[in-house]
Amino acid sequence: MQMDKYERWFLYATVAVLVAFFVAVIASVGEAGIHLPTQVDSVDPTEVSSTPPFDNPGLFQTGDDTYDAVIVAQTWQFTPEELTVPAGSEVTFIVTSRDVIHGFMIPDTVVNAMVIPGQITEVTYTFEDPGEHKFICHEYCGLANDQIGHHSMFGRLVVE
Ligand code: CUA
């Protein structure tokens, strides 16, 4: 088959880009530990405040260096709004929403999840270094009673 020289180069380049992306995906999973947050269970959004563990949101130590952070999202706040863990802690965030779709993201970490009413989102991260992080809602969660507050929906995670 007759193929123009430049066309052939372009095909090679296309395949090379695909291979590079594929390698990047494999590397991000294998090396950087990046993976999709999983939906582990479901919960009736209207019954969140009376359904364990969300009837008692907060931080719970589950092992020497492991914690569960149970967090409820609603317009426009997270409950609790502040968490403190020792450096080196592996924290599993267990998050759901009482109303609309929110987000749960901690900048400079792999924590980046959607919080969907009816679903329980779990994402785990180990905080090696002391410092302060914000967990922010990064899904636009709009208007309620003619007010907007998405931009003010965040909490604080202190690593001691
Ligand atoms: Cu909640 Cu944006």
Residues whose N, C-alpha, C, O or C-beta is under 5 A from the ligand:
A	BS01	CUA	I101 H102 G103 C137 H138 E139 Y140 C141 H150 M153
